[in-house]
Amino acid sequence: MATPDPGAPLVLPANDPRRVLGERAMTLPQYLVVAVCVAVNMIDGYDILAISLAASSLKAAWGLSDAQLGTLLATHLAGMALGALAVSPVADQWGRRPAILTCLVLMSIGMVICALSQSYWSMMAGRLITGLGIGGMTSTVGMLALEYASFRRREFSGSVVASAYPVGTIIGAFVAASALDQFDWRAIFWVGAVLSALLLPLAILLMSESLDFLLGRQPKGALTKANGVLRRMGIAELAELPPKPAGAEGAVLREIRQKVHVKELLKLFLAHALNMFGWYFIIQWAPPLIAEASGDAVLGARYSQYFSYGGIIGGLTAGYLCGRLGTRRVMWVTMLGMGGLIALFGQAIGEPATVLWLAPLIGAALFGSATANWLTIAFAFPPQLRATGLGFATTAGRIGAVGGPYVGGLLLATRETGALELAGQTWPMTLSIGAVCAIIALSSVLSALTFHFARRLEPQRKG
């Protein structure tokens, strides 16, 4: 008898509750789980962008250089890398629900620290803790929505959660415009802390544990917990647990080390790191660059608002098209568009009207590519490793995410210093904003080339 392939799609019999859940029309309990996931990711979007919206005011108040500001912008991204790395195995080992609730607590604490911050270093500590919560959330919340959606709506449900991120940035843009006009930058962080704290009891009440986790990982008490979820979802209860997937082991970290999974991880590490390098450069640096070029901090917030409108449309459209045209095709279109628009932004930075026209296009390309890339990573792993695969791949992405703003800050600083200072070495050069953006844009093309070769595992039907 042939040995089951742990890298092959899971085959679900007709009476498997995961197949029943996937094939039927979605019901209210399923929609509620997806809705909570959308709300959580909305807060993620707000919390991530908060430092960018406050950046111009912080730079002026604390006398920060471009290099220092770039480091501050990158700090929560480093926290996101650590959070994704640490929390994703927890979500696969002990459950999606406890991982998400823990992340909400971390986000609330981090935003409070930022709001109370009196120094550069305390702000860095607050952003690091906030990043830990956001990073863990990124690898779990969209996946939970996907696992509760019907097979027909899976790509679109994932895109709805992803598109909640720019909704959060729209809220952030309105809050920032009001705070910078009437209060100060601290109000931006206070609003984020309150929103995260208010969402926690709602998540406790409405968020059910994933059936993919309970029936795939089968932790202690899995049958009882799974039947509780099935009663809530209106599906017939189980007399016994189904067989575990091929290659499933008790310890997540031991299972992910199987050669077939390691090979895929390495590929996705590179692809996502390259993607996030350009993605986070433009999302973090655009508002302060616009504010600097125009002399108007509110204009940077308005750019973020228009950017977010485009992000919502682009993310939802990409999710719909991924289910109709295929994820790989959508990935190519959105990522090449992203690279081209980053380069074009650098050329238009001195023209406020043009920049505001570009904002929704950039948002659509970025969030369209994020949706396609997230789905590519999610479906590259079996359900019992989905959170770990997403978390590890997005951790590599966070390395690129840290590198984008940080390297961007070093390159932009050459405008003031006339030299690039890196690793104790100095190279004479002066780069314009347009040149820096063109250099950063190349990462999108290289990322698309790598993502193209990712595998795709989805539950298959039997009987």
Stockholm file with secondary structure:
# STOCKHOLM 1.0

chainA/1-463         MATPDPGAPLVLPANDPRRVLGERAMTLPQYLVVAVCVAVNMIDGYDILAISLAASSLKAAWGLSDAQLGTLLATHLAGMALGALAVSPVADQWGRRPAILTCLVLMSIGMVICALSQSYWSMMAGRLITGLGIGGMTSTVGMLALEYASFRRREFSGSVVASAYPVGTIIGAFVAASALDQFDWRAIFWVGAVLSALLLPLAILLMSESLDFLLGRQPKGALTKANGVLRRMGIAELAELPPKPAGAEGAVLREIRQKVHVKELLKLFLAHALNMFGWYFIIQWAPPLIAEASGDAVLGARYSQYFSYGGIIGGLTAGYLCGRLGTRRVMWVTMLGMGGLIALFGQAIGEPATVLWLAPLIGAALFGSATANWLTIAFAFPPQLRATGLGFATTAGRIGAVGGPYVGGLLLATRETGALELAGQTWPMTLSIGAVCAIIALSSVLSALTFHFARRLEPQRKG
#=GR chainA/1-463 SS CCCCCTTSCCEEETTCHHHHHHHSCCCHHHHHHHHHHHHHHHHHHHHHHHHHHHHHHHHHHHTCCHHHHHHHHHHHHHHHHHHHHHHHHHHHHTCHHHHHHHHHHHHHHHHHHHHHCCSHHHHHHHHHHHHHHHHHHHTTHHHHHHHHSCGGGHHHHHHHHHHHHHHHHHHHHHHHHHHHHHSCTHHHHHHHHHHHHHHHHHHHHHCCCCHHHHHHHCCTTHHHHHHHHHHHHTCCCCSSCCCCCTTCCSCHHHHTTSHHHHHHHHHHHHHHHHHHHHHHHHHHHHHHHHHHHHTCHHHHHHHHHHHHHHHHHHHHHHHHHHHHHCHHHHHHHHHHHHHHHHHHHHHHTTCHHHHHHHHHHHHHHHHHHHHHHHHHHHTTSCGGGHHHHHHHHHHHHHHHHHHHHHHHHHHHHHHHHSEEEETTEEEECCCCHHHHHHHHHHHHHHHHHHHTTCCCCCCEEEC
#=GC SS_cons         CCCCCTTSCCEEETTCHHHHHHHSCCCHHHHHHHHHHHHHHHHHHHHHHHHHHHHHHHHHHHTCCHHHHHHHHHHHHHHHHHHHHHHHHHHHHTCHHHHHHHHHHHHHHHHHHHHHCCSHHHHHHHHHHHHHHHHHHHTTHHHHHHHHSCGGGHHHHHHHHHHHHHHHHHHHHHHHHHHHHHSCTHHHHHHHHHHHHHHHHHHHHHCCCCHHHHHHHCCTTHHHHHHHHHHHHTCCCCSSCCCCCTTCCSCHHHHTTSHHHHHHHHHHHHHHHHHHHHHHHHHHHHHHHHHHHHTCHHHHHHHHHHHHHHHHHHHHHHHHHHHHHCHHHHHHHHHHHHHHHHHHHHHHTTCHHHHHHHHHHHHHHHHHHHHHHHHHHHTTSCGGGHHHHHHHHHHHHHHHHHHHHHHHHHHHHHHHHSEEEETTEEEECCCCHHHHHHHHHHHHHHHHHHHTTCCCCCCEEEC
//
